[in-house]
Amino acid sequence: MSDNTTLTVAALQERVDAIFRKAGLNEIQAGALARVIVAGERDACKSHGIYRIEGALRTVKAGKVKPDAVPELLLQEGSAIVKVNAKGGFANPAFELGLPALVERAGSCGLAALVINDCTHFSALWSEAEGLTEQGLAGLVMCPSYATVAPTGGNKPLLGTNPFAFAWPRVGQSPYVFDFATSVAARGEIELHRRAGKPLPEGWAIDADGNPTTDPEAALAGAMLPFGGHKGSAIGTMIELLAGIMIGDLTSPEVLDYLGTTTLAPFHGELIIAFSPEAFAAGRPGNPFARAETLFEAIVGQGARLPSQRRYVARAKSEADGITLTDAEIKQLERLFALGLEAVA
């Protein structure tokens, strides 16, 4: 007898949406959160799938995010900068609100930026990057987090995991997308290792005394390390500057001061920059999309794999066969729906 349950993507989205609405989120907040969480589960990104529901509810219960927020679009005539004030809600509905204006400005100016302020962020950035490619745009997406990463040569948390995503549209194919934390691993991966009782790979973290550790508990009490040493540390700092200070929002240390804990989803801002490849390549020989395909074919031709290919394989399987959840995962969904905010500490 199987201990697994398979749901369609739509059916899982209904369940997740219902959990959030039962917990007091309005239609705008619940719908956007359900879409991004189910997208993570659909693409086999377990660290950003239904695992994230509990953290979102915990943040609502703590009063650090507004479940009834209605984001506000702020446009300035002639400017390539589009702003959305999330009004203390989650980043995802704010992004959905600002995307059409971002696409329009990028089309007319060649490039444009979307600034999201006063938002709570907990999801992967690739879903937002893909939102740009669906409109034929390339893009960069970035945001800070809370201070959980020690800069290279340091011994205490200062930077955030500071995710960074890039996407390039492809005609008739899934886009070229990468999305990674500027730490060695996403914090969610540390937590998943802790829950599974598995040691961390060496080089992921240090303990509270600044010593290398493979113990997830010690890592969570200490600090993660940046990927690539000083290179990841510099990119993480760049994101603090561009997606924190430059847009007038919180840096990762300020986020931690505001929340007082890393058990809640971080409250800060987000920066999305969209590019029109046709506009940038105008007047030059060759089609930018065709030339990109030549590059991609050369990469694959050497036996290398393009980023996100595993996600796209998982996505195709989920869309065809449904999303399979364990009995424990189904029971957790049922518990979250039944108890709402009372299900979380």
Beta strands, then each sheet from edge to edge (+ up, - down):
strand 1: 4-7
strand 2: 72-74
strand 3: 81-85
strand 4: 111-120
strand 5: 138-142
strand 6: 164-168
strand 7: 176-180
strand 8: 205-206
strand 9: 212-213
strand 10: 223-224
strand 11: 267-275
strand 12: 323-326
sheet 1: 1+ 12-
sheet 2: 2+ 3- 4- 11+ 5- 6+ 7-
sheet 3: 9+ 8- 10+
end
